[in-house]
Amino acid sequence: MVSNVWADITEASQSSIERCGHPTIKAQKLCDRIIQTHSNEGDIIFVPFVGSGSEIISAIHNNRKAFGCEINKEYCKLAKEKMKKFLND
């Protein structure tokens, strides 16, 4: 019997533009699960649409190297601020 392995991450379906300034910000637990499932420690993770930076933070948190790109200047600023906060905590 197949079950929904994502049911325990309630934040995954919540709107975030009002809270975080980006329409599709992902829950950190969701990013962690994806990074852990589809890569190994030390791997390089490329994020082609960085957005708010959730996947980059998850990659760093899970001992992966990460790089990405984003064309929207506001989202770049948002991601940079979020990553600085993560790295300083």
PyMOL Python script that loads the backbone (N, CA, C, O; Angstrom):
from pymol import cmd

cmd.read_pdbstr("""\
ATOM      1  N   MET A   1       0.839  -1.183   0.000  1.00  0.00           N
ATOM      2  CA  MET A   1       0.000   0.000   0.000  1.00  0.00           C
ATOM      3  C   MET A   1       0.885   1.249   0.000  1.00  0.00           C
ATOM      4  O   MET A   1       1.801   1.358   0.816  1.00  0.00           O
ATOM      5  N   VAL A   2       0.624   2.164  -0.886  1.00  0.00           N
ATOM      6  CA  VAL A   2       1.397   3.392  -0.997  1.00  0.00           C
ATOM      7  C   VAL A   2       0.750   4.476  -0.155  1.00  0.00           C
ATOM      8  O   VAL A   2      -0.472   4.625  -0.142  1.00  0.00           O
ATOM      9  N   SER A   3       1.588   5.234   0.553  1.00  0.00           N
ATOM     10  CA  SER A   3       1.070   6.337   1.356  1.00  0.00           C
ATOM     11  C   SER A   3       1.712   7.642   0.894  1.00  0.00           C
ATOM     12  O   SER A   3       2.655   7.633   0.102  1.00  0.00           O
ATOM     13  N   ASN A   4       1.206   8.740   1.383  1.00  0.00           N
ATOM     14  CA  ASN A   4       1.727  10.048   1.040  1.00  0.00           C
ATOM     15  C   ASN A   4       2.894  10.370   1.961  1.00  0.00           C
ATOM     16  O   ASN A   4       2.689  10.654   3.142  1.00  0.00           O
ATOM     17  N   VAL A   5       4.118  10.330   1.436  1.00  0.00           N
ATOM     18  CA  VAL A   5       5.302  10.581   2.259  1.00  0.00           C
ATOM     19  C   VAL A   5       5.512  12.063   2.542  1.00  0.00           C
ATOM     20  O   VAL A   5       6.421  12.416   3.294  1.00  0.00           O
ATOM     21  N   TRP A   6       4.700  12.935   1.962  1.00  0.00           N
ATOM     22  CA  TRP A   6       4.837  14.370   2.148  1.00  0.00           C
ATOM     23  C   TRP A   6       3.824  14.923   3.153  1.00  0.00           C
ATOM     24  O   TRP A   6       3.854  16.116   3.455  1.00  0.00           O
ATOM     25  N   ALA A   7       2.945  14.095   3.667  1.00  0.00           N
ATOM     26  CA  ALA A   7       1.853  14.558   4.530  1.00  0.00           C
ATOM     27  C   ALA A   7       2.338  15.202   5.825  1.00  0.00           C
ATOM     28  O   ALA A   7       1.609  15.993   6.424  1.00  0.00           O
ATOM     29  N   ASP A   8       3.538  14.885   6.265  1.00  0.00           N
ATOM     30  CA  ASP A   8       4.033  15.426   7.528  1.00  0.00           C
ATOM     31  C   ASP A   8       4.633  16.824   7.399  1.00  0.00           C
ATOM     32  O   ASP A   8       5.050  17.406   8.401  1.00  0.00           O
ATOM     33  N   ILE A   9       4.683  17.366   6.198  1.00  0.00           N
ATOM     34  CA  ILE A   9       5.250  18.699   5.990  1.00  0.00           C
ATOM     35  C   ILE A   9       4.113  19.656   5.658  1.00  0.00           C
ATOM     36  O   ILE A   9       3.813  19.896   4.488  1.00  0.00           O
ATOM     37  N   THR A  10       3.483  20.198   6.695  1.00  0.00           N
ATOM     38  CA  THR A  10       2.304  21.041   6.495  1.00  0.00           C
ATOM     39  C   THR A  10       2.638  22.349   5.807  1.00  0.00           C
ATOM     40  O   THR A  10       1.804  22.891   5.081  1.00  0.00           O
ATOM     41  N   GLU A  11       3.846  22.871   6.018  1.00  0.00           N
ATOM     42  CA  GLU A  11       4.227  24.145   5.417  1.00  0.00           C
ATOM     43  C   GLU A  11       4.323  24.067   3.898  1.00  0.00           C
ATOM     44  O   GLU A  11       4.305  25.101   3.231  1.00  0.00           O
ATOM     45  N   ALA A  12       4.422  22.881   3.344  1.00  0.00           N
ATOM     46  CA  ALA A  12       4.625  22.720   1.907  1.00  0.00           C
ATOM     47  C   ALA A  12       3.470  23.258   1.085  1.00  0.00           C
ATOM     48  O   ALA A  12       3.658  23.606  -0.081  1.00  0.00           O
ATOM     49  N   SER A  13       2.298  23.336   1.654  1.00  0.00           N
ATOM     50  CA  SER A  13       1.142  23.787   0.889  1.00  0.00           C
ATOM     51  C   SER A  13       0.648  25.175   1.282  1.00  0.00           C
ATOM     52  O   SER A  13      -0.404  25.613   0.816  1.00  0.00           O
ATOM     53  N   GLN A  14       1.386  25.856   2.121  1.00  0.00           N
ATOM     54  CA  GLN A  14       0.941  27.169   2.591  1.00  0.00           C
ATOM     55  C   GLN A  14       1.476  28.279   1.697  1.00  0.00           C
ATOM     56  O   GLN A  14       2.607  28.209   1.216  1.00  0.00           O
ATOM     57  N   SER A  15       0.663  29.296   1.480  1.00  0.00           N
ATOM     58  CA  SER A  15       1.082  30.458   0.702  1.00  0.00           C
ATOM     59  C   SER A  15       2.116  31.245   1.505  1.00  0.00           C
ATOM     60  O   SER A  15       2.014  31.343   2.728  1.00  0.00           O
ATOM     61  N   SER A  16       3.097  31.798   0.825  1.00  0.00           N
ATOM     62  CA  SER A  16       4.155  32.472   1.551  1.00  0.00           C
ATOM     63  C   SER A  16       4.463  33.884   1.075  1.00  0.00           C
ATOM     64  O   SER A  16       5.306  34.549   1.677  1.00  0.00           O
ATOM     65  N   ILE A  17       3.830  34.356   0.045  1.00  0.00           N
ATOM     66  CA  ILE A  17       4.193  35.678  -0.477  1.00  0.00           C
ATOM     67  C   ILE A  17       3.998  36.777   0.560  1.00  0.00           C
ATOM     68  O   ILE A  17       4.785  37.723   0.613  1.00  0.00           O
ATOM     69  N   GLU A  18       2.958  36.664   1.386  1.00  0.00           N
ATOM     70  CA  GLU A  18       2.730  37.685   2.411  1.00  0.00           C
ATOM     71  C   GLU A  18       3.802  37.607   3.497  1.00  0.00           C
ATOM     72  O   GLU A  18       4.240  38.640   4.005  1.00  0.00           O
ATOM     73  N   ARG A  19       4.222  36.418   3.852  1.00  0.00           N
ATOM     74  CA  ARG A  19       5.177  36.230   4.941  1.00  0.00           C
ATOM     75  C   ARG A  19       6.618  36.468   4.517  1.00  0.00           C
ATOM     76  O   ARG A  19       7.406  37.029   5.279  1.00  0.00           O
ATOM     77  N   CYS A  20       6.968  36.044   3.302  1.00  0.00           N
ATOM     78  CA  CYS A  20       8.379  35.991   2.934  1.00  0.00           C
ATOM     79  C   CYS A  20       8.762  36.763   1.682  1.00  0.00           C
ATOM     80  O   CYS A  20       9.952  36.879   1.386  1.00  0.00           O
ATOM     81  N   GLY A  21       7.815  37.288   0.946  1.00  0.00           N
ATOM     82  CA  GLY A  21       8.137  38.068  -0.219  1.00  0.00           C
ATOM     83  C   GLY A  21       8.370  37.288  -1.498  1.00  0.00           C
ATOM     84  O   GLY A  21       8.800  37.863  -2.499  1.00  0.00           O
ATOM     85  N   HIS A  22       8.098  36.000  -1.487  1.00  0.00           N
ATOM     86  CA  HIS A  22       8.260  35.178  -2.682  1.00  0.00           C
ATOM     87  C   HIS A  22       7.057  34.250  -2.801  1.00  0.00           C
ATOM     88  O   HIS A  22       6.654  33.647  -1.806  1.00  0.00           O
ATOM     89  N   PRO A  23       6.472  34.118  -3.996  1.00  0.00           N
ATOM     90  CA  PRO A  23       5.229  33.351  -4.132  1.00  0.00           C
ATOM     91  C   PRO A  23       5.376  31.835  -3.996  1.00  0.00           C
ATOM     92  O   PRO A  23       4.393  31.149  -3.715  1.00  0.00           O
ATOM     93  N   THR A  24       6.565  31.309  -4.187  1.00  0.00           N
ATOM     94  CA  THR A  24       6.705  29.841  -4.144  1.00  0.00           C
ATOM     95  C   THR A  24       7.803  29.380  -3.197  1.00  0.00           C
ATOM     96  O   THR A  24       8.497  28.402  -3.476  1.00  0.00           O
ATOM     97  N   ILE A  25       7.962  30.079  -2.079  1.00  0.00           N
ATOM     98  CA  ILE A  25       8.974  29.658  -1.108  1.00  0.00           C
ATOM     99  C   ILE A  25       8.637  28.259  -0.614  1.00  0.00           C
ATOM    100  O   ILE A  25       7.474  27.945  -0.360  1.00  0.00           O
ATOM    101  N   LYS A  26       9.654  27.429  -0.481  1.00  0.00           N
ATOM    102  CA  LYS A  26       9.443  26.045  -0.069  1.00  0.00           C
ATOM    103  C   LYS A  26       9.805  25.863   1.398  1.00  0.00           C
ATOM    104  O   LYS A  26      10.711  26.516   1.917  1.00  0.00           O
ATOM    105  N   ALA A  27       9.088  24.974   2.048  1.00  0.00           N
ATOM    106  CA  ALA A  27       9.384  24.651   3.437  1.00  0.00           C
ATOM    107  C   ALA A  27      10.780  24.032   3.517  1.00  0.00           C
ATOM    108  O   ALA A  27      11.154  23.216   2.674  1.00  0.00           O
ATOM    109  N   GLN A  28      11.544  24.425   4.535  1.00  0.00           N
ATOM    110  CA  GLN A  28      12.901  23.907   4.678  1.00  0.00           C
ATOM    111  C   GLN A  28      12.904  22.384   4.833  1.00  0.00           C
ATOM    112  O   GLN A  28      13.793  21.713   4.308  1.00  0.00           O
ATOM    113  N   LYS A  29      11.926  21.838   5.543  1.00  0.00           N
ATOM    114  CA  LYS A  29      11.836  20.379   5.698  1.00  0.00           C
ATOM    115  C   LYS A  29      11.640  19.699   4.349  1.00  0.00           C
ATOM    116  O   LYS A  29      12.195  18.626   4.110  1.00  0.00           O
ATOM    117  N   LEU A  30      10.864  20.305   3.476  1.00  0.00           N
ATOM    118  CA  LEU A  30      10.642  19.760   2.140  1.00  0.00           C
ATOM    119  C   LEU A  30      11.943  19.768   1.347  1.00  0.00           C
ATOM    120  O   LEU A  30      12.295  18.770   0.718  1.00  0.00           O
ATOM    121  N   CYS A  31      12.657  20.890   1.375  1.00  0.00           N
ATOM    122  CA  CYS A  31      13.938  20.976   0.667  1.00  0.00           C
ATOM    123  C   CYS A  31      14.943  19.971   1.219  1.00  0.00           C
ATOM    124  O   CYS A  31      15.656  19.316   0.459  1.00  0.00           O
ATOM    125  N   ASP A  32      14.996  19.852   2.543  1.00  0.00           N
ATOM    126  CA  ASP A  32      15.902  18.876   3.159  1.00  0.00           C
ATOM    127  C   ASP A  32      15.595  17.469   2.671  1.00  0.00           C
ATOM    128  O   ASP A  32      16.507  16.720   2.320  1.00  0.00           O
ATOM    129  N   ARG A  33      14.337  17.110   2.647  1.00  0.00           N
ATOM    130  CA  ARG A  33      13.961  15.765   2.218  1.00  0.00           C
ATOM    131  C   ARG A  33      14.366  15.519   0.759  1.00  0.00           C
ATOM    132  O   ARG A  33      14.886  14.452   0.433  1.00  0.00           O
ATOM    133  N   ILE A  34      14.135  16.482  -0.101  1.00  0.00           N
ATOM    134  CA  ILE A  34      14.492  16.331  -1.513  1.00  0.00           C
ATOM    135  C   ILE A  34      16.009  16.224  -1.677  1.00  0.00           C
ATOM    136  O   ILE A  34      16.494  15.359  -2.406  1.00  0.00           O
ATOM    137  N   ILE A  35      16.757  17.099  -1.003  1.00  0.00           N
ATOM    138  CA  ILE A  35      18.222  17.083  -1.092  1.00  0.00           C
ATOM    139  C   ILE A  35      18.775  15.762  -0.552  1.00  0.00           C
ATOM    140  O   ILE A  35      19.643  15.154  -1.178  1.00  0.00           O
ATOM    141  N   GLN A  36      18.286  15.320   0.586  1.00  0.00           N
ATOM    142  CA  GLN A  36      18.779  14.071   1.190  1.00  0.00           C
ATOM    143  C   GLN A  36      18.440  12.855   0.339  1.00  0.00           C
ATOM    144  O   GLN A  36      19.231  11.915   0.257  1.00  0.00           O
ATOM    145  N   THR A  37      17.278  12.866  -0.292  1.00  0.00           N
ATOM    146  CA  THR A  37      16.825  11.719  -1.074  1.00  0.00           C
ATOM    147  C   THR A  37      17.542  11.608  -2.416  1.00  0.00           C
ATOM    148  O   THR A  37      17.790  10.504  -2.900  1.00  0.00           O
ATOM    149  N   HIS A  38      17.873  12.746  -3.013  1.00  0.00           N
ATOM    150  CA  HIS A  38      18.370  12.728  -4.386  1.00  0.00           C
ATOM    151  C   HIS A  38      19.836  13.123  -4.541  1.00  0.00           C
ATOM    152  O   HIS A  38      20.292  13.382  -5.655  1.00  0.00           O
ATOM    153  N   SER A  39      20.579  13.170  -3.432  1.00  0.00           N
ATOM    154  CA  SER A  39      22.005  13.476  -3.524  1.00  0.00           C
ATOM    155  C   SER A  39      22.728  12.884  -2.317  1.00  0.00           C
ATOM    156  O   SER A  39      22.114  12.404  -1.364  1.00  0.00           O
ATOM    157  N   ASN A  40      24.036  12.937  -2.395  1.00  0.00           N
ATOM    158  CA  ASN A  40      24.873  12.441  -1.299  1.00  0.00           C
ATOM    159  C   ASN A  40      25.704  13.582  -0.734  1.00  0.00           C
ATOM    160  O   ASN A  40      25.923  14.590  -1.406  1.00  0.00           O
ATOM    161  N   GLU A  41      26.169  13.421   0.510  1.00  0.00           N
ATOM    162  CA  GLU A  41      27.037  14.432   1.099  1.00  0.00           C
ATOM    163  C   GLU A  41      28.221  14.671   0.177  1.00  0.00           C
ATOM    164  O   GLU A  41      28.786  13.730  -0.381  1.00  0.00           O
ATOM    165  N   GLY A  42      28.590  15.930   0.023  1.00  0.00           N
ATOM    166  CA  GLY A  42      29.703  16.302  -0.832  1.00  0.00           C
ATOM    167  C   GLY A  42      29.322  16.563  -2.287  1.00  0.00           C
ATOM    168  O   GLY A  42      30.117  17.120  -3.044  1.00  0.00           O
ATOM    169  N   ASP A  43      28.117  16.165  -2.683  1.00  0.00           N
ATOM    170  CA  ASP A  43      27.670  16.412  -4.060  1.00  0.00           C
ATOM    171  C   ASP A  43      27.513  17.914  -4.305  1.00  0.00           C
ATOM    172  O   ASP A  43      27.407  18.711  -3.373  1.00  0.00           O
ATOM    173  N   ILE A  44      27.503  18.266  -5.577  1.00  0.00           N
ATOM    174  CA  ILE A  44      27.257  19.646  -5.982  1.00  0.00           C
ATOM    175  C   ILE A  44      25.809  19.756  -6.420  1.00  0.00           C
ATOM    176  O   ILE A  44      25.343  18.987  -7.261  1.00  0.00           O
ATOM    177  N   ILE A  45      25.102  20.716  -5.843  1.00  0.00           N
ATOM    178  CA  ILE A  45      23.695  20.950  -6.154  1.00  0.00           C
ATOM    179  C   ILE A  45      23.598  22.240  -6.963  1.00  0.00           C
ATOM    180  O   ILE A  45      24.094  23.282  -6.534  1.00  0.00           O
ATOM    181  N   PHE A  46      22.967  22.173  -8.118  1.00  0.00           N
ATOM    182  CA  PHE A  46      22.719  23.368  -8.929  1.00  0.00           C
ATOM    183  C   PHE A  46      21.240  23.702  -8.866  1.00  0.00           C
ATOM    184  O   PHE A  46      20.387  22.857  -9.137  1.00  0.00           O
ATOM    185  N   VAL A  47      20.946  24.939  -8.509  1.00  0.00           N
ATOM    186  CA  VAL A  47      19.565  25.419  -8.426  1.00  0.00           C
ATOM    187  C   VAL A  47      19.394  26.480  -9.516  1.00  0.00           C
ATOM    188  O   VAL A  47      19.884  27.599  -9.365  1.00  0.00           O
ATOM    189  N   PRO A  48      18.702  26.143 -10.615  1.00  0.00           N
ATOM    190  CA  PRO A  48      18.604  27.084 -11.735  1.00  0.00           C
ATOM    191  C   PRO A  48      17.705  28.288 -11.471  1.00  0.00           C
ATOM    192  O   PRO A  48      17.833  29.310 -12.145  1.00  0.00           O
ATOM    193  N   PHE A  49      16.809  28.186 -10.511  1.00  0.00           N
ATOM    194  CA  PHE A  49      15.912  29.290 -10.158  1.00  0.00           C
ATOM    195  C   PHE A  49      15.951  29.430  -8.645  1.00  0.00           C
ATOM    196  O   PHE A  49      15.127  28.839  -7.947  1.00  0.00           O
ATOM    197  N   VAL A  50      16.892  30.198  -8.134  1.00  0.00           N
ATOM    198  CA  VAL A  50      17.148  30.272  -6.696  1.00  0.00           C
ATOM    199  C   VAL A  50      15.959  30.809  -5.906  1.00  0.00           C
ATOM    200  O   VAL A  50      15.696  30.339  -4.800  1.00  0.00           O
ATOM    201  N   GLY A  51      15.248  31.771  -6.447  1.00  0.00           N
ATOM    202  CA  GLY A  51      14.103  32.319  -5.725  1.00  0.00           C
ATOM    203  C   GLY A  51      14.508  32.871  -4.375  1.00  0.00           C
ATOM    204  O   GLY A  51      15.328  33.786  -4.305  1.00  0.00           O
ATOM    205  N   SER A  52      13.952  32.338  -3.306  1.00  0.00           N
ATOM    206  CA  SER A  52      14.264  32.828  -1.958  1.00  0.00           C
ATOM    207  C   SER A  52      15.452  32.116  -1.320  1.00  0.00           C
ATOM    208  O   SER A  52      15.860  32.485  -0.219  1.00  0.00           O
ATOM    209  N   GLY A  53      16.016  31.111  -1.976  1.00  0.00           N
ATOM    210  CA  GLY A  53      17.230  30.457  -1.487  1.00  0.00           C
ATOM    211  C   GLY A  53      17.036  29.218  -0.641  1.00  0.00           C
ATOM    212  O   GLY A  53      18.005  28.710  -0.077  1.00  0.00           O
ATOM    213  N   SER A  54      15.818  28.711  -0.533  1.00  0.00           N
ATOM    214  CA  SER A  54      15.560  27.553   0.338  1.00  0.00           C
ATOM    215  C   SER A  54      16.386  26.327  -0.026  1.00  0.00           C
ATOM    216  O   SER A  54      16.908  25.651   0.861  1.00  0.00           O
ATOM    217  N   GLU A  55      16.514  26.029  -1.321  1.00  0.00           N
ATOM    218  CA  GLU A  55      17.260  24.841  -1.737  1.00  0.00           C
ATOM    219  C   GLU A  55      18.754  24.997  -1.473  1.00  0.00           C
ATOM    220  O   GLU A  55      19.422  24.029  -1.110  1.00  0.00           O
ATOM    221  N   ILE A  56      19.286  26.209  -1.650  1.00  0.00           N
ATOM    222  CA  ILE A  56      20.706  26.459  -1.378  1.00  0.00           C
ATOM    223  C   ILE A  56      20.989  26.260   0.107  1.00  0.00           C
ATOM    224  O   ILE A  56      21.971  25.616   0.474  1.00  0.00           O
ATOM    225  N   ILE A  57      20.140  26.807   0.948  1.00  0.00           N
ATOM    226  CA  ILE A  57      20.306  26.643   2.395  1.00  0.00           C
ATOM    227  C   ILE A  57      20.231  25.172   2.777  1.00  0.00           C
ATOM    228  O   ILE A  57      21.027  24.700   3.590  1.00  0.00           O
ATOM    229  N   SER A  58      19.289  24.452   2.204  1.00  0.00           N
ATOM    230  CA  SER A  58      19.162  23.033   2.497  1.00  0.00           C
ATOM    231  C   SER A  58      20.404  22.264   2.060  1.00  0.00           C
ATOM    232  O   SER A  58      20.874  21.379   2.774  1.00  0.00           O
ATOM    233  N   ALA A  59      20.929  22.600   0.899  1.00  0.00           N
ATOM    234  CA  ALA A  59      22.141  21.923   0.419  1.00  0.00           C
ATOM    235  C   ALA A  59      23.299  22.142   1.389  1.00  0.00           C
ATOM    236  O   ALA A  59      23.997  21.192   1.745  1.00  0.00           O
ATOM    237  N   ILE A  60      23.505  23.376   1.815  1.00  0.00           N
ATOM    238  CA  ILE A  60      24.578  23.683   2.764  1.00  0.00           C
ATOM    239  C   ILE A  60      24.340  22.964   4.086  1.00  0.00           C
ATOM    240  O   ILE A  60      25.256  22.370   4.654  1.00  0.00           O
ATOM    241  N   HIS A  61      23.104  23.023   4.568  1.00  0.00           N
ATOM    242  CA  HIS A  61      22.734  22.374   5.833  1.00  0.00           C
ATOM    243  C   HIS A  61      22.981  20.866   5.784  1.00  0.00           C
ATOM    244  O   HIS A  61      23.292  20.255   6.806  1.00  0.00           O
ATOM    245  N   ASN A  62      22.845  20.270   4.611  1.00  0.00           N
ATOM    246  CA  ASN A  62      23.005  18.823   4.450  1.00  0.00           C
ATOM    247  C   ASN A  62      24.355  18.431   3.846  1.00  0.00           C
ATOM    248  O   ASN A  62      24.488  17.375   3.228  1.00  0.00           O
ATOM    249  N   ASN A  63      25.348  19.294   4.034  1.00  0.00           N
ATOM    250  CA  ASN A  63      26.729  19.020   3.636  1.00  0.00           C
ATOM    251  C   ASN A  63      26.911  18.769   2.139  1.00  0.00           C
ATOM    252  O   ASN A  63      27.640  17.867   1.726  1.00  0.00           O
ATOM    253  N   ARG A  64      26.233  19.587   1.344  1.00  0.00           N
ATOM    254  CA  ARG A  64      26.431  19.584  -0.099  1.00  0.00           C
ATOM    255  C   ARG A  64      26.996  20.942  -0.496  1.00  0.00           C
ATOM    256  O   ARG A  64      26.838  21.929   0.221  1.00  0.00           O
ATOM    257  N   LYS A  65      27.645  20.975  -1.633  1.00  0.00           N
ATOM    258  CA  LYS A  65      28.070  22.247  -2.207  1.00  0.00           C
ATOM    259  C   LYS A  65      26.927  22.724  -3.082  1.00  0.00           C
ATOM    260  O   LYS A  65      26.228  21.907  -3.682  1.00  0.00           O
ATOM    261  N   ALA A  66      26.725  24.025  -3.165  1.00  0.00           N
ATOM    262  CA  ALA A  66      25.580  24.516  -3.923  1.00  0.00           C
ATOM    263  C   ALA A  66      25.902  25.798  -4.656  1.00  0.00           C
ATOM    264  O   ALA A  66      26.672  26.635  -4.184  1.00  0.00           O
ATOM    265  N   PHE A  67      25.294  25.932  -5.822  1.00  0.00           N
ATOM    266  CA  PHE A  67      25.326  27.195  -6.541  1.00  0.00           C
ATOM    267  C   PHE A  67      24.058  27.296  -7.362  1.00  0.00           C
ATOM    268  O   PHE A  67      23.409  26.293  -7.658  1.00  0.00           O
ATOM    269  N   GLY A  68      23.719  28.505  -7.720  1.00  0.00           N
ATOM    270  CA  GLY A  68      22.482  28.697  -8.466  1.00  0.00           C
ATOM    271  C   GLY A  68      22.467  30.037  -9.159  1.00  0.00           C
ATOM    272  O   GLY A  68      23.426  30.805  -9.084  1.00  0.00           O
ATOM    273  N   CYS A  69      21.374  30.308  -9.831  1.00  0.00           N
ATOM    274  CA  CYS A  69      21.215  31.591 -10.513  1.00  0.00           C
ATOM    275  C   CYS A  69      19.770  32.059 -10.389  1.00  0.00           C
ATOM    276  O   CYS A  69      18.848  31.270 -10.182  1.00  0.00           O
ATOM    277  N   GLU A  70      19.612  33.356 -10.521  1.00  0.00           N
ATOM    278  CA  GLU A  70      18.294  33.971 -10.413  1.00  0.00           C
ATOM    279  C   GLU A  70      18.350  35.293 -11.167  1.00  0.00           C
ATOM    280  O   GLU A  70      19.272  36.081 -10.955  1.00  0.00           O
ATOM    281  N   ILE A  71      17.383  35.554 -12.042  1.00  0.00           N
ATOM    282  CA  ILE A  71      17.403  36.793 -12.817  1.00  0.00           C
ATOM    283  C   ILE A  71      16.647  37.941 -12.151  1.00  0.00           C
ATOM    284  O   ILE A  71      16.861  39.103 -12.495  1.00  0.00           O
ATOM    285  N   ASN A  72      15.775  37.630 -11.212  1.00  0.00           N
ATOM    286  CA  ASN A  72      15.000  38.664 -10.540  1.00  0.00           C
ATOM    287  C   ASN A  72      15.840  39.272  -9.410  1.00  0.00           C
ATOM    288  O   ASN A  72      16.194  38.582  -8.454  1.00  0.00           O
ATOM    289  N   LYS A  73      16.152  40.554  -9.524  1.00  0.00           N
ATOM    290  CA  LYS A  73      17.020  41.218  -8.545  1.00  0.00           C
ATOM    291  C   LYS A  73      16.443  41.204  -7.128  1.00  0.00           C
ATOM    292  O   LYS A  73      17.181  41.060  -6.154  1.00  0.00           O
ATOM    293  N   GLU A  74      15.130  41.352  -7.020  1.00  0.00           N
ATOM    294  CA  GLU A  74      14.496  41.337  -5.696  1.00  0.00           C
ATOM    295  C   GLU A  74      14.639  39.966  -5.038  1.00  0.00           C
ATOM    296  O   GLU A  74      14.887  39.871  -3.836  1.00  0.00           O
ATOM    297  N   TYR A  75      14.481  38.910  -5.830  1.00  0.00           N
ATOM    298  CA  TYR A  75      14.627  37.562  -5.287  1.00  0.00           C
ATOM    299  C   TYR A  75      16.082  37.281  -4.930  1.00  0.00           C
ATOM    300  O   TYR A  75      16.358  36.584  -3.953  1.00  0.00           O
ATOM    301  N   CYS A  76      17.017  37.821  -5.718  1.00  0.00           N
ATOM    302  CA  CYS A  76      18.441  37.678  -5.380  1.00  0.00           C
ATOM    303  C   CYS A  76      18.723  38.295  -4.018  1.00  0.00           C
ATOM    304  O   CYS A  76      19.406  37.706  -3.181  1.00  0.00           O
ATOM    305  N   LYS A  77      18.186  39.487  -3.814  1.00  0.00           N
ATOM    306  CA  LYS A  77      18.369  40.178  -2.537  1.00  0.00           C
ATOM    307  C   LYS A  77      17.746  39.378  -1.397  1.00  0.00           C
ATOM    308  O   LYS A  77      18.353  39.220  -0.338  1.00  0.00           O
ATOM    309  N   LEU A  78      16.540  38.878  -1.617  1.00  0.00           N
ATOM    310  CA  LEU A  78      15.847  38.066  -0.614  1.00  0.00           C
ATOM    311  C   LEU A  78      16.660  36.816  -0.267  1.00  0.00           C
ATOM    312  O   LEU A  78      16.841  36.495   0.907  1.00  0.00           O
ATOM    313  N   ALA A  79      17.144  36.117  -1.287  1.00  0.00           N
ATOM    314  CA  ALA A  79      17.926  34.894  -1.068  1.00  0.00           C
ATOM    315  C   ALA A  79      19.229  35.202  -0.341  1.00  0.00           C
ATOM    316  O   ALA A  79      19.633  34.466   0.559  1.00  0.00           O
ATOM    317  N   LYS A  80      19.874  36.275  -0.728  1.00  0.00           N
ATOM    318  CA  LYS A  80      21.140  36.654  -0.098  1.00  0.00           C
ATOM    319  C   LYS A  80      20.944  36.936   1.387  1.00  0.00           C
ATOM    320  O   LYS A  80      21.729  36.483   2.219  1.00  0.00           O
ATOM    321  N   GLU A  81      19.894  37.687   1.716  1.00  0.00           N
ATOM    322  CA  GLU A  81      19.593  37.994   3.122  1.00  0.00           C
ATOM    323  C   GLU A  81      19.274  36.720   3.910  1.00  0.00           C
ATOM    324  O   GLU A  81      19.723  36.546   5.043  1.00  0.00           O
ATOM    325  N   LYS A  82      18.501  35.843   3.295  1.00  0.00           N
ATOM    326  CA  LYS A  82      18.126  34.586   3.956  1.00  0.00           C
ATOM    327  C   LYS A  82      19.354  33.703   4.188  1.00  0.00           C
ATOM    328  O   LYS A  82      19.485  33.088   5.246  1.00  0.00           O
ATOM    329  N   MET A  83      20.246  33.640   3.210  1.00  0.00           N
ATOM    330  CA  MET A  83      21.463  32.826   3.351  1.00  0.00           C
ATOM    331  C   MET A  83      22.407  33.416   4.389  1.00  0.00           C
ATOM    332  O   MET A  83      23.012  32.670   5.158  1.00  0.00           O
ATOM    333  N   LYS A  84      22.546  34.744   4.430  1.00  0.00           N
ATOM    334  CA  LYS A  84      23.387  35.382   5.443  1.00  0.00           C
ATOM    335  C   LYS A  84      22.874  35.056   6.836  1.00  0.00           C
ATOM    336  O   LYS A  84      23.652  34.724   7.730  1.00  0.00           O
ATOM    337  N   LYS A  85      21.561  35.151   7.017  1.00  0.00           N
ATOM    338  CA  LYS A  85      20.966  34.838   8.324  1.00  0.00           C
ATOM    339  C   LYS A  85      21.248  33.385   8.699  1.00  0.00           C
ATOM    340  O   LYS A  85      21.613  33.103   9.840  1.00  0.00           O
ATOM    341  N   PHE A  86      21.083  32.468   7.759  1.00  0.00           N
ATOM    342  CA  PHE A  86      21.331  31.056   8.017  1.00  0.00           C
ATOM    343  C   PHE A  86      22.790  30.818   8.401  1.00  0.00           C
ATOM    344  O   PHE A  86      23.067  30.091   9.354  1.00  0.00           O
ATOM    345  N   LEU A  87      23.713  31.418   7.675  1.00  0.00           N
ATOM    346  CA  LEU A  87      25.128  31.200   7.927  1.00  0.00           C
ATOM    347  C   LEU A  87      25.599  31.846   9.231  1.00  0.00           C
ATOM    348  O   LEU A  87      26.588  31.403   9.815  1.00  0.00           O
ATOM    349  N   ASN A  88      24.904  32.883   9.690  1.00  0.00           N
ATOM    350  CA  ASN A  88      25.273  33.551  10.937  1.00  0.00           C
ATOM    351  C   ASN A  88      24.633  32.938  12.160  1.00  0.00           C
ATOM    352  O   ASN A  88      25.046  33.236  13.281  1.00  0.00           O
ATOM    353  N   ASP A  89      23.631  32.086  11.980  1.00  0.00           N
ATOM    354  CA  ASP A  89      22.958  31.445  13.133  1.00  0.00           C
ATOM    355  C   ASP A  89      23.748  30.275  13.665  1.00  0.00           C
ATOM    356  O   ASP A  89      23.325  29.631  14.626  1.00  0.00           O
TER     357      ASP A  89
END
""", "prot")
cmd.dss("prot")
cmd.show_as("cartoon", "prot")
cmd.util.cbc("prot")
cmd.orient("prot")
